[in-house]
Amino acid sequence: MPTNVTNIPTLPPRPKESNKGDFGRVLVVAGSRGMSGAAVLAGSATLRGGAGLVEVACPSEVQPIVAAGNPCYMTMPLPADPNGGLAPEALESVLTQARLCDVVALGPGLGKGEGVKVVVQGVLEKVKQPVVLDADGLNALAAMPAWPDRPADAPLILTPHPGEFGRLVEKSASAVQAARESLAVQFPQAPHIILVLKGHRTLVTDGRRLYTNETGNPGMATGGTGDVLTGLIAALLAQGLQPFEAAQLGVYLHGLAGDLARDERGEICLIATDLLAFLPAAFMKHAKSGQRSFGFRG
């Protein structure tokens, strides 16, 4: 049986002599025709989560839209296919840029083209930095005939909702919901893999530890909130948290921001950008709660 974890980590105060390089560089690979918003949300959440530098890599067709979405991140155009998604040739550019970064977030709004499968497999097999895999990145992983040969001890955080997790374990979403905890703790295939099974009482597990999140509300059941979580977890990784603790703190703050947004704007009207607006308050509320810091990379 896994150990139930209840203590929630927090980030330490920033030294007065700090610069953007001290808080990590994140590459977000996201977006496609019709889903440029996913890239904007993920990139913006990475910034709000405290990463020092953020670059959003997306198909060239949507790069101007993504660049206009937030002036605080950089953007990188990638080769696009005729449908406005990633072309297979995008892999080389992604790998080159990933080597310059501390964390890679991959998947939001990428679509289901062949180029996405090539990029996802290539990143998982060749990038040694921590990777946060979400959305269409998970769908690409589920479609692979075999688990990619990921470098030993290279951290990988998977953030599926029940439908995406069902595709990974070849079960229906309803079957996943009926046995969430048991399926989750059995899933990690290596010590460096962290599973974040989203939903009511989101679960975070590496097979040895299990955290059950208590924040969040039904108003967050709206498009784009998962993209925000992807960027937030990536930002926490970039600032030095260990993968399990980054995932744990990420889901906690994500849900807390949703609760604060609900209290002011209601569940029905809550949208993903509200989470970005209330993340600062969530960070400050958690910092004042007296939770202890732990789990940082040395």
Stockholm file with secondary structure:
# STOCKHOLM 1.0

chainA/1-298         MPTNVTNIPTLPPRPKESNKGDFGRVLVVAGSRGMSGAAVLAGSATLRGGAGLVEVACPSEVQPIVAAGNPCYMTMPLPADPNGGLAPEALESVLTQARLCDVVALGPGLGKGEGVKVVVQGVLEKVKQPVVLDADGLNALAAMPAWPDRPADAPLILTPHPGEFGRLVEKSASAVQAARESLAVQFPQAPHIILVLKGHRTLVTDGRRLYTNETGNPGMATGGTGDVLTGLIAALLAQGLQPFEAAQLGVYLHGLAGDLARDERGEICLIATDLLAFLPAAFMKHAKSGQRSFGFRG
#=GR chainA/1-298 SS CCEEECCCCCCCCCCSSCCGGGGCEEEEECCCTTCHHHHHHHHHHHHHTTCSEEEEEEEGGGHHHHHHHCTTSEEEEECBCTTSSBCTTHHHHHHHHHTTCSEEEECTTCCSCHHHHHHHHHHHHHCCSCEEECTHHHHHHHHSSSCCCCCTTCCEEECCCHHHHHHHHTCCHHHHHHTHHHHHHHCCCSTTEEEEECSTTCEEECSSEEEECCCCCGGGCSTTHHHHHHHHHHHHHHTTBCHHHHHHHHHHHHHHHHHHHHHHHCSTTCCHHHHHHHHHHHHHHHHHTTCCCCCBCC
#=GC SS_cons         CCEEECCCCCCCCCCSSCCGGGGCEEEEECCCTTCHHHHHHHHHHHHHTTCSEEEEEEEGGGHHHHHHHCTTSEEEEECBCTTSSBCTTHHHHHHHHHTTCSEEEECTTCCSCHHHHHHHHHHHHHCCSCEEECTHHHHHHHHSSSCCCCCTTCCEEECCCHHHHHHHHTCCHHHHHHTHHHHHHHCCCSTTEEEEECSTTCEEECSSEEEECCCCCGGGCSTTHHHHHHHHHHHHHHTTBCHHHHHHHHHHHHHHHHHHHHHHHCSTTCCHHHHHHHHHHHHHHHHHTTCCCCCBCC
//
